[in-house]
């Protein structure tokens, strides 16, 4: 055989290998997504970030339940082809699955077989610095998908083909502005929030027309001159004060109100921006029609710990203290489990309690303002330690609420503390501006700690903890999802396992080792009478940063969690 024949045969073999992935062909039938379907989704679909506008992360499917979950088995997998943190839930609309991944990908798959329909790959700029190179999903409306990108654009894709319909620049990635969230679509408005507070930018929430990408309104999370709340800032601090809005909001369809979580102030040490610093570390109630702020609740004032509160509160109707409460429930990064009351014009404080140990707060006053212990508030020129660490009692990973058990399930971290020395650093556009040196940021484990990650189950009506599952050698850094089968599904640990728990008792009923650690959000869907559970496995970003920090604590935990994204889909053995 000649050299040319050898090379040709090798090429043929290679082409055979790369073409082994099945191609499902074009999407022939696609069910348009309407406001009515988003407000009342079919049980077998998962079309929003937490399935429903209320953010409860609850599936009404119950074919998979506590009596048979042990028979759950993988039915197909799909490698995404990229590394870093895979954080998006698979989105399913009538048998079509859309998956967003790091590096600006959206993949359309046959949700029953795993065959690929199409793949969109964004060409990201070579000079893009991605502090959080991830995506948390695509929004759906009519026959289009909407992706918020890390180079700060909103892109509309044709759901059947993946072709770009429009592409709108939102802000300038060169200044540190970016987006990672799943857009929230309400009445044809694509609503997104900006990231980049750690670069000294001013946060915002903005809406775009789903048809053509035209900007409809923009509301800054830090009020400018003449706006309510501006007097909580001094001088020009508001111009670069942080307040990122980098997680998807929730929506009350009855009052037509969007609730959006807002991040911490910048830079971190509070003495560098004196005042309460509205609306940082808050929840905003917004009118989706015009972006007007209806009301707000600030979880804690003058944030100095990097405790953003960007995870939007869940909307839950509670019976508490003898009355019905339309509540906002938010287990916070500040270690407080918040129960608030939402009304058309005001957010009222109902209750709050620490769900992990903290030395920062002495209590909460009658108006819902945490009472600070100043000994644990970071300052300039002195190292200050505090518990929990800067990753908080619960970071962005979402809690879930079961409509069957009435419990809230919290992915929490305990026995972590941190600290840093505040330092005045000049702001340079596009560069990190933390108010401390990155190498000075520490994560310490409490002496004698027997575990770190937890899944907690709380009754928000009574404030009582019902059960807790501990993870001895791992943080808990993944969202949880509840189902009508009395199950709670979660990844989030460094051992690469995906697990199912009894929602009433906390007993672990099932686990499956995956290719990587799981940061992604579990979800459930149904096709032809079969219930499926799906998750993205793919470790990275903050979960890996915590892992690296744990490895320096000499407690027998290493940092080598393998990366690489894979979509896993499970069903009961037949």
Long-range contacts (C-beta under 8 A, 24 or more apart in sequence): 21-116, 22-113, 22-114, 22-115, 22-116, 23-115, 23-116, 23-117, 24-109, 24-110, 24-113, 24-115, 24-116, 24-117, 25-117, 26-117, 26-160, 26-161, 27-96, 27-108, 27-117, 27-118, 27-159, 27-160, 27-161, 29-94, 30-93, 30-94, 30-96, 30-143, 30-159, 30-160, 31-93, 31-94, 32-142, 32-143, 33-93, 33-140, 33-141, 33-142, 33-185, 34-142, 35-186, 35-187, 35-188, 38-140, 38-185, 38-186, 39-253, 43-526, 44-92, 44-525, 44-526, 44-527, 45-92, 45-93, 45-94, 45-525, 46-89, 46-90, 46-91, 46-92, 46-523, 46-524, 46-525, 47-91, 47-92, 47-93, 47-140, 48-139, 48-184, 49-89, 49-136, 49-137, 49-182, 49-184, 49-248, 49-521, 50-89, 50-248, 50-250, 50-314, 50-398, 50-400, 50-521, 51-523, 53-250, 53-251, 53-252, 53-253, 53-315, 54-250, 54-251, 54-252, 54-314, 54-315, 54-316, 55-250, 55-312, 55-313, 55-314, 55-315, 55-398, 56-314, 56-315, 56-316, 56-400, 56-401, 56-403, 56-482, 57-314, 57-398, 57-399, 57-400, 57-401, 57-479, 57-480, 57-481, 57-482, 57-521, 58-400, 58-401, 58-402, 58-403, 58-481, 58-482, 58-483, 58-484, 59-481, 59-482, 59-483, 59-484, 59-523, 59-524, 60-403, 60-483, 60-484, 61-483, 61-484, 61-485, 61-524, 61-525, 61-526, 61-531, 62-483, 62-484, 62-485, 62-486, 62-531, 63-485, 63-526, 63-530, 63-531, 63-572, 64-483, 64-485, 64-487, 64-524, 64-531, 64-533, 64-571, 64-572, 65-483, 65-485, 65-486, 65-487, 66-485, 66-486, 66-487, 66-502, 66-509, 68-572, 69-485, 69-487, 69-500, 69-509, 69-510, 70-509, 70-510, 71-572, 71-573, 72-500, 72-510, 72-512, 72-533, 72-570, 72-571, 72-572, 72-573, 73-570, 73-571, 73-572, 73-573, 74-512, 74-568, 74-569, 74-570, 75-532, 75-569, 75-570, 75-571, 76-113, 76-114, 76-569, 77-114, 77-566, 77-567, 77-568, 77-569, 78-107, 78-109, 78-114, 78-116, 78-566, 78-567, 79-564, 79-565, 79-566, 80-105, 80-107, 80-536, 80-538, 80-565, 80-566, 80-567, 81-105, 81-565, 82-564, 82-565, 83-538, 83-540, 83-563, 83-564, 83-565, 84-133, 84-134, 84-538, 84-540, 84-541, 84-563, 84-565, 85-132, 85-133, 85-134, 85-519, 85-538, 85-539, 85-540, 85-541, 85-542, 85-543, 85-544, 86-134, 86-519, 86-520, 86-536, 86-537, 86-538, 86-540, 86-565, 87-134, 87-135, 87-136, 87-180, 87-519, 87-520, 87-521, 87-536, 87-541, 88-134, 88-135, 88-136, 88-137, 88-138, 88-182, 88-520, 88-521, 88-536, 89-136, 89-137, 89-479, 89-520, 89-521, 89-522, 89-523, 89-534, 89-536, 90-523, 90-525, 90-534, 90-535, 90-536, 90-567, 91-137, 91-138, 91-140, 92-523, 92-525, 92-534, 93-140, 93-159, 95-527, 96-159, 97-525, 97-534, 97-567, 98-137, 98-138, 98-140, 98-145, 98-159, 99-536, 99-567, 100-135, 100-136, 100-137, 100-138, 100-147, 100-182, 101-135, 101-536, 101-538, 101-565, 102-133, 102-134, 102-135, 102-538, 102-540, 102-565, 103-133, 104-135, 104-147, 104-149, 104-150, 104-151, 105-135, 106-138, 106-145, 106-147, 106-157, 106-162, 108-159, 108-162, 109-567, 111-525, 111-527, 111-532, 111-569, 112-527, 112-528, 114-567, 114-569, 117-162, 118-161, 118-162, 119-162, 120-147, 120-157, 120-162, 120-164, 122-147, 122-149, 122-151, 122-155, 124-149, 124-150, 124-151, 125-151, 125-173, 127-174, 128-173, 129-176, 129-430, 130-178, 131-178, 131-198, 131-432, 132-178, 132-180, 132-195, 132-246, 132-541, 132-542, 133-540, 133-541, 134-180, 134-540, 134-541, 135-180, 135-182, 136-180, 136-181, 136-182, 136-247, 136-248, 136-521, 137-182, 137-248, 138-182, 138-183, 139-182, 139-183, 139-184, 139-185, 139-190, 140-185, 141-185, 141-188, 141-190, 141-210, 142-210, 144-210, 146-183, 146-185, 146-190, 146-210, 147-183, 148-179, 148-180, 148-181, 148-182, 148-183, 148-192, 149-178, 149-179, 150-178, 150-179, 150-180, 151-178, 152-177, 152-178, 152-179, 152-194, 154-179, 154-183, 154-190, 154-192, 154-208, 154-213, 156-190, 156-210, 156-213, 166-212, 166-213, 167-213, 168-208, 168-213, 168-214, 168-215, 170-194, 170-206, 171-201, 174-429, 174-430, 175-199, 175-201, 175-429, 175-430, 176-200, 176-201, 176-429, 176-430, 176-431, 176-432, 177-201, 179-246, 180-246, 181-246, 181-247, 181-248, 182-248, 183-248, 184-248, 184-249, 184-251, 184-258, 185-210, 186-251, 186-258, 186-288, 187-288, 187-289, 189-216, 189-288, 189-289, 191-249, 191-258, 191-288, 193-244, 193-245, 193-246, 193-247, 193-248, 193-249, 193-260, 193-310, 194-244, 194-245, 194-246, 195-244, 195-245, 195-246, 196-244, 197-242, 197-243, 197-244, 197-263, 197-264, 197-265, 197-266, 197-308, 198-242, 198-244, 198-266, 198-432, 198-433, 198-434, 199-429, 199-430, 199-431, 199-432, 199-433, 200-240, 200-242, 200-266, 200-267, 200-427, 200-429, 200-433, 201-240, 201-242, 201-244, 201-266, 202-238, 202-239, 202-240, 202-241, 202-242, 202-243, 203-242, 203-243, 203-244, 203-245, 203-262, 203-263, 203-280, 204-245, 205-245, 205-249, 205-260, 205-284, 205-286, 205-291, 206-291, 207-288, 207-291, 216-291, 217-290, 217-291, 218-291, 219-284, 219-286, 219-291, 219-292, 219-293, 221-245, 221-262, 221-263, 221-279, 221-280, 221-282, 221-284, 222-277, 222-278, 222-279, 222-280, 223-278, 223-279, 228-293, 229-278, 229-279, 231-275, 232-275, 232-276, 232-277, 232-278, 233-273, 233-275, 233-277, 233-278, 234-273, 234-274, 234-275, 237-272, 237-273, 237-274, 237-275, 237-277, 240-266, 240-427, 240-433, 241-265, 241-266, 241-273, 241-277, 241-280, 242-266, 242-267, 242-280, 243-279, 243-280, 244-308, 244-310, 245-310, 246-310, 247-310, 247-311, 247-312, 247-396, 248-312, 249-286, 249-312, 250-312, 250-313, 250-314, 250-315, 251-288, 252-315, 252-326, 252-342, 255-342, 255-344, 256-287, 256-288, 256-289, 257-285, 257-286, 257-287, 257-288, 257-294, 257-342, 257-344, 258-285, 258-286, 258-287, 258-288, 259-283, 259-284, 259-285, 259-286, 259-312, 259-313, 259-315, 259-328, 259-342, 260-284, 260-286, 260-312, 261-308, 261-309, 261-310, 261-311, 261-312, 261-313, 261-330, 262-308, 262-309, 262-310, 263-308, 263-309, 263-310, 264-303, 264-305, 264-306, 264-307, 264-308, 264-309, 265-302, 265-303, 266-433, 266-434, 266-435, 267-425, 267-433, 267-434, 267-435, 267-436, 268-303, 268-304, 268-305, 268-306, 268-378, 268-420, 268-422, 268-434, 268-435, 268-436, 269-304, 269-378, 269-379, 269-380, 269-422, 269-435, 269-436, 270-302, 270-303, 270-304, 270-377, 270-378, 271-304, 271-379, 271-380, 271-422, 272-380, 272-422, 272-424, 272-435, 273-302, 274-302, 275-302, 276-301, 276-302, 277-301, 277-302, 277-303, 281-307, 281-308, 281-309, 281-334, 282-309, 283-309, 283-312, 283-313, 283-328, 283-330, 283-340, 283-347, 285-342, 285-347, 294-344, 294-345, 295-345, 295-346, 295-347, 296-347, 297-328, 297-340, 297-347, 297-349, 297-368, 299-330, 299-332, 299-334, 299-336, 299-338, 299-370, 300-334, 300-369, 300-370, 301-369, 301-370, 304-377, 304-378, 304-379, 305-334, 305-360, 305-377, 305-378, 305-386, 305-390, 305-392, 306-390, 306-434, 307-332, 307-333, 307-334, 307-390, 307-392, 308-333, 309-333, 309-334, 310-396, 311-394, 311-395, 311-396, 311-397, 311-398, 311-399, 313-338, 313-340, 314-399, 314-401, 314-408, 315-342, 316-401, 316-408, 316-460, 318-460, 318-461, 319-461, 320-350, 320-351, 320-460, 320-461, 320-462, 325-350, 327-460, 329-399, 329-401, 329-408, 329-460, 331-355, 331-393, 331-394, 331-399, 331-408, 331-410, 331-412, 331-458, 332-392, 332-393, 332-394, 333-391, 333-392, 333-393, 333-394, 333-395, 334-358, 334-360, 334-361, 334-370, 334-392, 334-393, 335-360, 335-361, 335-388, 335-392, 335-393, 336-361, 336-364, 336-370, 336-393, 337-410, 337-458, 337-460, 337-463, 338-368, 339-460, 339-463, 340-368, 351-463, 353-463, 354-393, 355-393, 355-394, 355-410, 355-412, 355-456, 355-458, 355-465, 356-388, 356-393, 356-412, 356-413, 356-414, 356-454, 357-387, 357-388, 357-414, 357-415, 358-387, 358-388, 358-393, 359-386, 359-387, 360-386, 360-387, 378-419, 378-420, 378-421, 378-422, 378-436, 379-422, 380-422, 380-423, 380-424, 380-435, 381-421, 381-422, 381-423, 382-421, 382-422, 383-419, 383-420, 383-421, 383-440, 384-419, 384-420, 384-421, 384-422, 385-417, 385-418, 385-419, 385-444, 386-417, 386-418, 386-419, 387-416, 387-417, 387-418, 387-446, 388-413, 388-414, 388-416, 388-417, 388-418, 389-413, 389-416, 389-417, 389-418, 389-443, 389-444, 390-418, 390-420, 390-441, 390-443, 391-416, 391-418, 391-443, 391-542, 391-546, 395-477, 395-542, 397-476, 397-477, 397-478, 397-479, 397-480, 397-492, 397-519, 397-521, 398-479, 398-480, 398-521, 399-479, 399-480, 400-479, 400-480, 400-481, 400-482, 400-488, 401-460, 401-482, 402-482, 402-483, 402-486, 402-488, 402-503, 403-484, 404-484, 404-486, 404-503, 405-457, 405-482, 405-486, 405-503, 405-504, 406-459, 406-460, 406-461, 407-457, 407-458, 407-459, 407-460, 407-466, 407-503, 408-457, 408-458, 408-459, 408-460, 409-455, 409-456, 409-457, 409-480, 409-482, 409-488, 409-503, 410-454, 410-455, 410-456, 410-457, 410-458, 410-480, 411-453, 411-454, 411-455, 411-476, 411-477, 411-478, 411-479, 411-480, 411-490, 411-492, 412-453, 412-454, 412-455, 412-456, 412-476, 413-452, 413-453, 413-454, 413-475, 413-476, 413-477, 414-449, 414-451, 414-452, 414-453, 414-454, 415-445, 415-446, 415-449, 415-451, 415-452, 416-443, 416-444, 416-445, 416-446, 416-452, 416-475, 417-443, 417-444, 417-445, 417-446, 418-442, 418-443, 418-444, 419-444, 442-549, 443-546, 443-549, 443-550, 443-553, 444-553, 445-550, 445-553, 445-555, 452-476, 452-550, 453-477, 453-492, 453-493, 455-480, 455-488, 455-490, 455-501, 455-506, 457-488, 457-503, 457-506, 466-506, 467-505, 467-506, 468-506, 469-501, 469-506, 469-508, 473-556, 473-557, 474-557, 475-543, 475-546, 475-547, 475-550, 477-519, 477-542, 477-543, 477-546, 478-518, 478-519, 478-520, 478-521, 478-543, 479-520, 479-521, 479-522, 480-522, 481-521, 481-522, 481-523, 481-524, 483-524, 489-522, 489-524, 489-533, 489-535, 490-522, 491-517, 491-518, 491-519, 491-520, 491-522, 491-535, 491-537, 492-517, 492-518, 492-519, 492-543, 493-517, 493-518, 494-539, 494-543, 494-547, 494-557, 494-561, 496-537, 496-561, 496-562, 498-522, 498-535, 498-537, 498-568, 512-568, 512-570, 514-566, 514-568, 515-562, 515-564, 515-566, 516-561, 516-562, 516-563, 516-564, 516-565, 516-566, 517-543, 517-561, 517-562, 519-543, 530-571, 530-572, 531-571, 531-572, 532-569, 532-570, 532-571, 533-569, 533-570, 533-571, 534-567, 534-568, 534-569, 534-570, 535-567, 535-568, 536-565, 536-566, 536-567, 536-568, 537-565, 537-566, 537-567, 537-568, 538-563, 538-564, 538-565, 538-566, 539-563
